[in-house]
């Protein structure tokens, strides 16, 4: 079923975004910084993939779950979506772990003033 992998990524991202919204972990705590981190991380990993593709290390496998749209040879549309999801997930997990270590207290974002 073409597109199932992309759908799974988007549904998973929606679930992480719901947790993020509920607990204000990443995007809802600092939208600009989170967006920048996701963009930078995604760009880095797409460049990493490009090097891997150019050197023949990474190749696109055949799967009926992919849409079949390639952004470049061996770079399916789903790859940057997955990489953005991976970056977002890492930010949310990191924020949740930091909050848990701090004993459940919501810590102010670095570089921001603590609310009175």
Buried (B, 14 or more C-beta within 10 A) or exposed (E): EEBEBBBBBBEBBEEBBEBBEEBEBBBEBBEEBBEEBBEEBBBEBBEEBBEBBEEEEBEBEEEEEBBEEEEEEBBBBBBBBBBBBBBBBBBBBEBBEEBEEEEEEBEEBEEEEEEE
